[in-house]
Amino acid sequence: MKEERTIRLDEINVLSVVKDLLLNAWVILLVVISVWLGVSSYSKLTYVPEYTSTATIVVSAKGNSGAYTSLNLTMQMAEVFAEVFQSDILKAKVEDQLGVSELDGRISTAVIPETNLMTVSVTSSGPEEAFRTLNLILENYPQISDYLFGNAVLEVIKEPAVPISPSNSPQTGRYKKMALLVGFAVPVIIIVWLSITRDTIQTPQAAKRKLDGKQLGTIGHEEKNKTITAKRKKKNIAALITNPLVSFSYMEAYQNLCSRLDYHMRHHKQKILLVGSAQENEGKSTVAANLALALAARNRKVLLLDCDFRKPAIQKIFEIKTKKEDDFGHYLSTDDTKGGMLVFVKKYGLYLGVNQVSYKTTQKLITSDKLKFFLEKQKEEMDYIILDSPPMLVASDTEALAHLADNSLLVVRQDRTTARDINDCMDLLSQATAEFSGYVLNDFREFSLLKKLRA
């Protein structure tokens, strides 16, 4: 049965829509250019130039001395003559002299308001044809006009001339503007529609409706590099709560998350916490690092292990440089019995198990008896052990790792992964881990459309 999807205003994040528009700006530009070129090409292919030759005629009455009477009379005669020039009889005479069955063009007349002047024009596909047709009209109209007004005098005051340029220009200006509007509006509407109907998590309200797990907290977006020098050098790859420049709301979000997990895990005598994510770049390692720092700040003895052996990140986050022989992965893959080469960072009061290089045999490392023995031994010395795990949709390592954890949580980044995939990952953690606490919304920018409308 197909699931019905309802669009709710509180599930629409304007920033996500804007981001999609910016990312697809090249598509919008490409469509606009294509439509513009299409309209321009079509107008050039369908454009037929026309040439117009025009003569101006003054109509006067014989033997009429009254100026006002004469003007009224000649104005009436001009209106009648305007019809004479377009009569079928006159057209037939001109066609006969031209030797054609039908005139190549059209005859138009106009009486200049409040005057006894009128214009006669012939528009044709060629300048010579228009000029010749108009001359024949002027030569033949007396034979017809004498039957109507014998006392009328028609005098050409502006002779016709051969037109040197088309009288019609391609009427593409309006169509091009419409094309630009349509070419811009259509892709924008499509992108906006796809953005707001995409089955990702854009707001906390959407998470509560779409996700099956418990929402442990929301961590807002925080710039990694606060200073100009740091931005230029791109020094930091994560925003740590120990940085004095981070915002209060960012630090408070982690403190709240830490309080909730600390209370729950101590109450249930849990020590190993797995931090996972559905995909890469959801901020999983940053959440694990900051959670470890928050717990260490409470005088808890914390060990943070980088169990993402494919793409380790903890050593980069804490800017630790070690040799390959000191890697936690090297300890697991060899007969080394020194205890995993843990690094104690006095600055943070934190124990770390890091990796400088990536390892291919990740399943072998995670399912090894050596890792189980190591964790059991560390549980006796540590208050908490946090496992930074690989992305669940990229590798199956997390499922095997989850069996070793007492508790787990899933990091969900804003507008990153579909709700269906997130729920599948949470189901997997619920089955594999002793307990699944819920999910953490990470890197969320609050810009709900419903909040803005209410404001």
C-alpha positions in Angstrom: 0.0 0.0 0.0 1.4 3.4 -1.0 2.1 5.7 1.9 0.4 9.1 1.7 2.7 12.0 2.3 1.3 15.1 3.8 3.1 18.4 3.6 3.1 20.3 6.9 4.4 23.9 7.2 6.3 23.1 10.4 8.3 20.5 8.5 9.5 22.9 5.8 12.9 24.6 6.5 13.3 27.7 4.3 17.1 27.4 4.5 17.0 23.9 3.1 14.9 25.2 0.2 17.3 28.1 -0.4 20.3 25.7 -0.3 18.7 23.5 -2.9 18.0 26.5 -5.1 21.7 27.7 -4.8 23.0 24.2 -5.5 20.8 23.9 -8.6 21.3 27.5 -9.7 23.2 26.1 -12.7 20.1 24.1 -13.8 17.9 27.2 -13.6 20.5 29.2 -15.6 20.7 26.4 -18.2 17.0 26.3 -18.6 16.7 30.1 -18.9 19.4 30.2 -21.6 17.9 27.2 -23.5 14.4 28.8 -23.5 15.9 32.2 -24.5 17.9 30.6 -27.4 14.8 28.6 -28.4 12.5 31.6 -28.6 15.2 33.6 -30.5 15.8 30.8 -33.0 12.1 30.3 -33.6 11.5 34.0 -34.1 14.3 34.2 -36.7 13.1 31.1 -38.5 9.4 32.3 -38.6 10.1 36.0 -39.3 8.8 37.2 -42.6 9.8 40.8 -43.4 7.1 43.2 -44.9 7.6 46.5 -46.7 5.1 49.4 -46.7 4.8 52.2 -49.2 2.6 55.1 -48.1 1.0 58.2 -49.8 -0.7 61.1 -48.2 -3.8 62.6 -50.0 -5.7 65.8 -49.4 -9.4 65.8 -50.2 -11.1 69.1 -51.1 -14.5 70.1 -52.6 -15.0 72.2 -55.8 -16.6 75.7 -55.5 -17.2 75.6 -51.7 -16.2 78.8 -50.1 -17.2 78.2 -46.5 -14.2 77.0 -44.6 -16.2 75.2 -41.9 -18.6 73.7 -44.4 -15.8 72.7 -46.7 -13.9 70.9 -43.8 -16.9 69.0 -42.7 -17.7 68.0 -46.3 -14.2 66.9 -47.1 -13.9 65.0 -43.9 -17.0 63.0 -44.9 -15.6 62.5 -48.4 -12.3 61.3 -47.0 -14.0 58.6 -45.0 -15.9 57.4 -48.0 -12.7 57.5 -50.2 -11.0 55.4 -47.5 -13.4 52.7 -48.3 -13.1 53.2 -52.0 -9.3 52.5 -51.9 -10.1 49.1 -50.3 -12.9 48.2 -52.5 -12.9 44.9 -54.5 -13.5 46.8 -57.8 -10.2 48.8 -57.4 -8.4 45.7 -56.3 -9.6 43.8 -59.4 -8.3 46.6 -61.7 -4.9 46.6 -60.0 -4.7 42.8 -60.1 -5.6 42.9 -63.8 -2.8 45.4 -64.6 -0.3 43.5 -62.5 -1.3 40.2 -64.2 -1.9 38.4 -60.9 -5.0 36.6 -59.6 -4.5 38.0 -56.1 -2.6 41.0 -54.7 0.6 40.1 -52.8 -0.1 42.4 -49.9 -2.8 44.4 -48.2 -4.2 47.9 -48.6 -4.9 50.1 -45.6 -6.2 53.6 -45.3 -6.5 56.0 -42.5 -8.2 59.4 -42.2 -6.2 61.9 -40.0 -8.7 63.0 -37.3 -10.1 66.5 -37.6 -8.5 67.0 -41.1 -9.3 66.4 -44.7 -6.1 64.3 -45.0 -5.9 60.6 -45.5 -3.1 58.1 -46.0 -3.1 55.1 -48.3 -0.6 52.3 -47.7 0.3 49.1 -49.3 2.1 46.4 -47.4 3.8 43.6 -49.3 6.5 41.0 -49.0 8.8 43.1 -51.3 9.6 46.8 -51.5 9.1 47.0 -55.3 5.8 45.2 -55.1 4.5 47.5 -52.4 5.6 50.6 -54.4 4.2 49.4 -57.7 0.9 48.3 -56.3 0.3 51.7 -54.5 1.1 53.6 -57.8 -1.5 51.6 -59.7 -4.0 52.3 -57.0 -3.4 56.0 -57.2 -3.8 55.8 -61.0 -7.1 53.8 -61.0 -9.0 55.3 -58.1 -10.4 58.3 -60.1 -12.3 56.0 -62.4 -14.3 54.8 -59.3 -14.4 57.9 -57.2 -16.0 60.0 -60.0 -19.1 58.0 -59.6 -19.4 58.9 -55.9 -18.3 62.5 -55.7 -18.1 64.5 -58.9 -17.2 67.7 -57.1 -14.3 66.1 -55.1 -10.7 66.9 -55.7 -8.0 64.4 -54.6 -4.5 65.6 -54.6 -1.4 63.6 -53.6 0.7 65.8 -51.3 3.2 63.1 -50.4 4.2 60.7 -53.2 4.9 57.1 -52.5 8.4 55.9 -52.3 10.2 52.5 -52.5 10.7 51.4 -48.8 14.3 50.7 -47.9 13.7 48.7 -44.7 11.0 46.4 -43.4 8.0 48.0 -41.7 7.6 45.1 -39.3 10.3 44.1 -36.8 10.4 40.7 -35.1 8.0 41.0 -32.2 10.1 38.9 -29.9 10.7 41.3 -27.0 7.5 40.3 -25.2 7.9 36.7 -26.0 11.5 36.7 -24.8 10.5 38.3 -21.5 7.8 35.6 -21.1 10.3 33.0 -22.0 12.7 34.3 -19.3 9.9 34.3 -16.8 8.7 30.8 -17.6 12.3 29.4 -18.0 13.1 30.8 -14.5 9.8 29.9 -12.8 9.4 26.3 -13.9 12.7 24.9 -12.6 12.4 27.0 -9.5 8.9 25.6 -8.8 10.2 22.0 -9.5 13.2 22.4 -7.2 11.1 23.9 -4.4 8.6 21.2 -4.7 11.2 18.4 -4.6 12.8 20.1 -1.7 9.7 20.4 0.5 8.5 16.9 -0.4 11.9 15.2 0.0 11.6 12.6 2.8 14.4 13.9 4.9 14.4 15.5 8.3 14.4 19.3 8.0 12.9 20.4 11.3 12.6 18.8 14.8 8.9 18.6 14.3 9.4 16.5 11.2 11.8 14.2 13.2 9.1 13.6 15.8 6.5 12.6 13.2 8.7 10.6 10.8 11.2 8.9 13.1 10.4 6.0 15.4 13.1 6.6 18.1 13.3 9.0 21.0 14.7 12.5 20.3 17.6 13.0 22.7 18.4 16.6 21.7 19.0 19.1 19.0 22.4 20.5 18.3 22.4 23.7 16.2 24.8 24.7 13.4 28.2 26.0 14.6 31.0 27.4 12.5 34.2 25.3 12.8 36.6 28.2 12.4 35.6 31.3 14.3 38.6 33.6 13.6 39.7 35.0 10.2 43.1 33.1 10.5 41.3 29.8 11.2 38.9 30.3 8.3 41.8 31.1 5.9 43.8 28.1 7.0 40.7 25.9 7.6 42.5 24.8 10.8 39.7 23.0 12.6 37.6 20.2 11.2 35.1 20.2 14.1 33.6 22.7 16.5 34.6 21.5 20.0 32.9 22.7 23.1 36.2 23.4 24.7 36.8 26.2 22.2 36.0 29.5 24.1 34.6 31.0 20.9 31.7 28.5 20.5 28.2 29.8 21.1 26.4 29.3 24.5 23.5 27.5 22.8 25.9 25.0 21.1 27.6 24.3 24.4 24.3 24.0 26.3 22.9 21.5 23.8 25.8 19.2 24.5 25.6 19.7 28.3 21.9 18.8 28.2 22.7 15.7 26.1 25.5 14.8 28.4 23.3 15.1 31.5 20.6 12.9 30.1 23.0 10.1 29.0 25.1 10.3 32.1 22.1 9.9 34.4 20.6 7.1 32.3 23.8 5.1 31.9 24.9 5.4 35.5 21.5 4.4 36.7 21.5 1.3 34.5 25.2 0.6 35.1 26.1 1.0 31.4 29.6 2.0 30.3 30.0 1.5 26.6 28.2 3.9 24.3 28.2 3.5 20.5 27.7 6.7 18.5 26.5 5.9 14.9 25.1 7.6 11.8 23.4 6.5 8.7 25.7 8.2 6.2 29.0 10.0 6.1 29.4 13.6 7.0 26.5 13.7 9.5 28.8 14.9 12.3 29.0 11.6 14.1 32.7 12.0 15.1 32.1 15.5 16.3 29.2 14.5 18.5 31.2 11.6 19.9 34.2 13.9 20.6 32.1 16.6 22.3 30.1 14.1 24.3 33.4 12.7 25.6 34.6 16.1 26.5 31.4 17.0 28.3 31.6 13.8 30.3 35.3 14.3 31.1 34.5 17.9 32.3 32.3 16.2 35.0 35.3 14.3 36.3 34.3 11.1 34.6 37.1 8.9 33.3 36.3 8.7 29.6 37.9 6.7 26.8 37.0 7.7 23.2 37.8 5.0 20.7 37.9 5.6 16.9 36.4 2.4 15.6 35.8 3.9 12.1 38.9 2.1 10.8 38.1 3.0 7.1 38.0 6.7 7.6 39.4 7.6 11.0 38.7 11.2 12.2 39.3 11.5 15.9 43.1 12.1 15.5 42.3 15.0 13.1 39.6 16.5 15.5 42.0 16.6 18.4 45.1 17.3 16.2 47.0 14.3 17.5 50.0 13.0 15.6 51.1 9.5 16.4 53.0 6.7 14.5 51.3 3.9 12.7 52.6 1.5 15.4 50.6 3.5 18.0 47.3 3.1 16.1 44.4 1.4 17.9 43.8 -0.6 14.7 47.5 -1.7 14.6 47.1 -3.0 18.2 44.0 -5.1 17.2 45.6 -6.4 14.0 48.9 -7.6 15.6 50.0 -9.6 18.5 50.9 -6.4 20.4 49.8 -6.8 24.1 50.7 -3.3 25.3 47.1 -2.3 25.7 46.1 -0.4 22.6 48.5 2.4 22.8 45.9 4.7 24.4 46.7 8.5 24.4 45.9 10.6 27.4 45.3 14.2 26.5 45.9 16.1 29.7 44.4 19.3 28.2 41.0 17.6 27.9 41.4 15.0 30.7 40.4 12.4 28.1 41.8 9.0 27.0 41.9 8.4 23.2 42.4 5.4 21.0 43.1 6.8 17.5 44.2 5.7 14.0 46.4 7.6 11.6 45.8 5.2 8.7 42.8 3.3 7.3 42.5 -0.5 7.5 40.9 -2.8 4.9 40.1 -5.8 7.2 37.7 -3.9 9.3 35.4 -6.8 10.0 38.3 -8.8 11.3 39.3 -6.1 13.7 35.8 -5.5 15.0 34.9 -9.1 15.5 38.3 -10.0 17.0 38.5 -11.5 20.5 41.2 -9.0 21.2 38.7 -6.1 21.0 36.2 -7.8 23.3 39.0 -8.5 25.8 40.2 -5.0 25.5 36.8 -3.5 26.1 36.1 -5.7 29.1 39.4 -4.7 30.7 38.8 -1.0 30.1 35.3 -1.2 31.6 37.1 -2.0 34.9 39.1 1.2 34.7 36.9 3.7 32.8 33.6 5.3 33.7 32.6 5.5 30.0 33.8 4.1 26.7 32.5 5.9 23.6 32.8 4.1 20.3 32.9 6.3 17.2 31.5 3.8 14.6 31.5 3.8 10.8 28.4 5.0 8.8 25.8 2.3 8.8 24.7 2.6 5.2 28.3 2.5 4.0 29.5 -0.6 5.8 28.1 -3.3 8.1 30.8 -2.8 10.7 28.5 -0.9 13.0 26.1 -3.8 13.4 29.0 -6.1 14.6 30.3 -3.3 16.8 26.9 -2.7 18.3 26.9 -6.1 19.9 29.8 -4.9 22.1 28.0 -1.8 23.4 25.7 -1.3 26.3 23.9 1.6 24.7 23.8 3.4 21.4 22.5 6.6 19.8 22.2 7.7 16.2 23.3 11.1 14.8 20.9 12.6 12.3 22.0 15.6 10.3 19.5 18.1 8.9 18.2 17.3 5.4 20.8 14.6 4.8 19.2 11.1 5.0 15.7 9.9 4.2 13.5 9.0 7.2 13.1 5.5 5.9 16.9 4.9 6.0 17.2 6.5 9.4 14.4 4.3 10.8 16.1 1.2 9.3 19.3 2.1 11.1 17.5 2.7 14.4 15.8 -0.7 14.1 19.2 -2.3 13.5 20.7 -0.6 16.5 17.7 -1.6 18.6 18.2 -5.2 17.7 22.0 -5.3 18.0 22.6 -3.1 21.0 21.6 -3.9 24.6 19.7 -0.6 24.6 19.1 2.0 21.9 18.6 5.4 23.6 17.4 7.4 20.5 18.7 10.0 18.1 20.4 13.3 18.2 19.6 16.0 15.6 22.8 17.6 14.5 23.8 20.7 12.6 20.2 22.0 12.6 19.5 25.5 11.4 16.2 26.6 12.8 14.2 28.4 10.1 10.7 26.9 10.2 8.2 28.4 7.7 5.4 28.0 10.1 7.3 29.9 12.8 8.0 32.7 10.4 4.3 32.9 9.4 3.2 33.0 13.0 5.7 35.6 13.8 
